[in-house]
């Protein structure tokens, strides 16, 4: 079940980084990779929220290695 948690966390982080790019640059990485209109026109408030979601995703990156760090500290 741990692989499912890690996979879900990776997907959340990728999504958050994509929202960060939308918030800061109005550019959608996922759409660029998979096809479609890559520029999003958004209000200032929505861009602020996208940016906060993206920063939160960056904050979660260390959680991918959290269990590994606990094991290393116990040795």
Order of alpha helices (4+ residues) and beta strands (2+ residues): alpha-alpha-alpha-alpha
